């Protein structure tokens, strides 16, 4: 341990002070810094205070009315709300799944005015007056839609996550007239991914629903 005393400059009249050595300078400044911290002289960064002068503004919202599974619904939503989030978060229709949320997997497929759409990419505020059909709206009471029954008959699912989107897309494919052959079904349903690989059975289910099996 160093016994060197803190530097004290000694001068005589007309003589310049002797500069401290490097060790003396470090020891002196370290001791001064420690004393300042012990005495509470070193302040931390100031706390972030809320600027009360700036009011928090709510995001812009709109009122939209649309028919979902035959029921007229009117809701006020953030203008950025997707149709998928409207269905799942506002209307409690969770059959349509949020997979990639980028329009690449088809798990969120619903019918809007009879046409297939990726609901995760569709802004709800643009659907004023539209008719939306989800997987929950295909059955008639206890009677399943023919394609729902065909999926059961053909065992066309495994984990089931993509199944609702596959069925709705298959219904749209049939209504659009794109189920004339196996090749056509594959082409027009290529936007719906099945990570379990049930494509052959899905094709058979669609063919059964159109009466070819």
C-alpha atoms as one frame of an Amber mdcrd trajectory, in Angstrom:
protein
   0.000   0.000   0.000   1.377   3.396  -0.933   2.305   5.698   1.940   2.771
   8.675  -0.289   0.961  11.709   1.067  -1.471  13.690  -1.048   0.285  16.332
  -3.049   0.692  19.751  -1.427   2.344  22.405  -3.533   5.065  24.319  -1.701
   6.273  27.486  -3.321   8.610  30.260  -2.472   8.168  33.826  -3.612   8.883
  34.105  -7.332   8.965  30.315  -7.811   6.453  28.311  -9.893   4.634  25.428
  -8.088   6.123  21.974  -8.627   3.811  19.862 -10.829   2.482  16.707  -9.107
   3.604  13.245 -10.124   1.175  10.992 -11.998   0.645   8.773  -8.942   0.027
  11.758  -6.698  -2.471  13.268  -9.147  -4.469  10.007  -9.425  -4.511   9.494
  -5.659  -5.669  13.043  -5.047  -8.477  13.037  -7.627  -9.685   9.559  -6.571
  -9.910  10.635  -2.950 -11.799  13.775  -3.926 -14.252  11.809  -6.050 -14.931
   9.318  -3.260 -15.587  12.110  -0.786 -18.010  13.746  -3.199 -19.940  10.520
  -3.660 -20.004   9.844   0.071 -21.364  13.304   0.671 -24.096  12.859  -1.928
 -22.629  15.478  -4.220 -22.797  13.314  -7.329 -26.328  13.415  -8.683 -27.797
  10.693 -10.857 -29.639  11.384 -14.091 -32.807  13.389 -13.539 -35.998  11.353
 -13.501 -38.124  11.649 -16.585 -41.135  13.708 -15.687 -44.347  13.562 -17.623
 -45.006  16.696 -19.570 -48.403  17.625 -18.242 -48.719  20.362 -20.819 -48.983
  17.810 -23.636 -52.278  15.930 -23.571 -52.262  12.296 -24.691 -54.255  12.082
 -27.879 -56.301   8.993 -28.679 -55.628   7.417 -32.093 -58.184   8.320 -34.770
 -61.217   6.062 -34.767 -64.246   5.443 -36.942 -67.655   3.870 -36.669 -68.230
   0.986 -39.065 -71.267  -1.189 -39.700 -71.040  -4.549 -41.418 -72.843  -7.870
 -41.462 -70.898 -10.732 -39.907 -72.317 -14.243 -40.304 -75.752 -12.789 -40.995
 -75.792 -10.429 -38.006 -75.493  -6.670 -38.420 -72.679  -5.330 -36.226 -71.739
  -1.707 -35.561 -68.504  -0.914 -33.732 -66.197   2.032 -33.158 -62.591   1.068
 -33.773 -59.115   2.458 -34.246 -58.668   3.194 -37.954 -55.638   0.873 -37.995
 -57.630  -2.180 -36.869 -57.481  -5.123 -39.242 -60.548  -7.189 -40.015 -58.866
 -10.097 -38.216 -58.439  -8.098 -35.018 -61.990  -6.785 -35.303 -63.285 -10.354
 -35.478 -61.081 -11.768 -32.739 -60.734  -8.869 -30.290 -64.024  -7.001 -30.715
 -66.553  -9.621 -31.837 -65.068 -12.662 -30.049 -64.989 -14.723 -33.252 -61.699
 -16.537 -32.734 -62.088 -19.240 -35.379 -60.051 -17.183 -37.845 -56.434 -17.635
 -36.765 -53.573 -15.156 -36.638 -50.672 -17.031 -38.168 -48.057 -14.942 -39.964
 -50.064 -11.687 -39.731 -48.541 -10.798 -43.093 -50.907 -12.400 -45.606 -48.588
 -15.311 -46.376 -50.170 -18.335 -44.668 -53.935 -18.010 -45.210 -54.896 -19.047
 -41.668 -56.996 -15.872 -41.357 -58.993 -16.362 -44.575 -62.601 -15.154 -44.478
 -65.173 -14.316 -47.130 -66.033 -10.672 -47.818 -69.030 -10.334 -50.120 -68.398
 -13.929 -51.174 -64.733 -13.440 -52.070 -61.738 -14.758 -50.175 -59.546 -12.236
 -48.358 -56.678 -12.364 -45.897 -58.335 -10.655 -42.958 -54.987  -9.748 -41.380
 -54.269  -7.418 -44.330 -57.757  -5.957 -44.654 -58.589  -2.710 -42.856 -61.924
  -3.031 -41.101 -62.876   0.613 -41.699 -62.951  -0.040 -45.437 -65.722  -2.629
 -45.095 -68.693  -0.369 -44.398 -71.796  -2.273 -45.464 -69.891  -5.441 -46.384
 -70.984  -9.001 -45.655 -68.358 -11.080 -43.879 -68.494 -14.845 -43.422 -66.122
 -16.607 -41.040 -65.719 -20.277 -40.176 -68.339 -19.792 -37.449 -70.932 -18.811
 -40.044 -70.674 -21.784 -42.418 -72.741 -24.333 -40.499 -76.523 -24.117 -40.401
 -77.323 -24.823 -36.783 -76.126 -28.349 -36.036 -75.722 -29.170 -39.734 -72.163
 -28.728 -40.935 -71.301 -27.150 -44.260 -70.588 -29.905 -46.836 -66.900 -28.947
 -46.872 -66.671 -29.075 -43.080 -68.119 -32.573 -43.196 -65.749 -33.510 -46.019
 -62.752 -32.430 -43.942 -63.903 -34.830 -41.235 -64.593 -37.654 -43.695 -61.236
 -37.257 -45.439 -59.278 -36.647 -42.198 -57.952 -33.471 -43.816 -56.314 -31.944
 -40.739 -53.794 -32.709 -38.018 -52.950 -29.858 -35.640 -56.008 -27.933 -36.845
 -54.472 -24.454 -36.703 -54.850 -23.800 -40.434 -58.102 -25.744 -40.790 -60.537
 -22.840 -40.456 -58.692 -20.859 -43.134 -58.436 -23.944 -45.366 -62.180 -24.626
 -45.130 -63.221 -21.018 -45.754 -60.772 -20.799 -48.659 -62.134 -24.075 -50.046
 -65.691 -22.730 -49.860 -64.583 -19.598 -51.693 -62.707 -21.670 -54.244 -65.874
 -23.650 -55.005 -68.078 -20.536 -55.170 -65.603 -18.861 -57.525 -65.748 -21.852
 -59.873 -62.132 -22.878 -59.362 -62.648 -26.477 -58.238 -62.975 -28.160 -61.622
 -59.924 -30.391 -61.210 -57.305 -31.408 -58.686 -54.771 -29.190 -60.420 -57.119
 -26.225 -60.327 -57.839 -26.737 -56.628 -54.105 -26.865 -55.904 -53.525 -23.662
 -57.849 -56.372 -21.643 -56.352 -55.738 -22.792 -52.782 -51.967 -22.401 -52.941
 -52.151 -19.371 -50.659 -53.244 -21.544 -47.740 -50.315 -23.280 -46.067 -50.590
 -26.497 -44.050 -47.431 -27.085 -42.059 -48.620 -30.617 -41.246 -48.675 -31.442
 -44.969 -52.308 -32.550 -45.390 -52.592 -31.143 -48.907 -53.692 -34.373 -50.612
 -56.503 -34.915 -48.119 -57.534 -31.253 -48.348 -57.824 -31.626 -52.133 -59.944
 -34.763 -51.647 -62.198 -32.913 -49.201 -62.826 -30.131 -51.716 -63.524 -32.685
 -54.424 -65.988 -34.459 -52.119 -67.766 -31.173 -51.416 -68.284 -30.563 -55.147
 -69.536 -34.114 -55.634 -66.596 -35.748 -57.394 -65.883 -38.228 -54.598
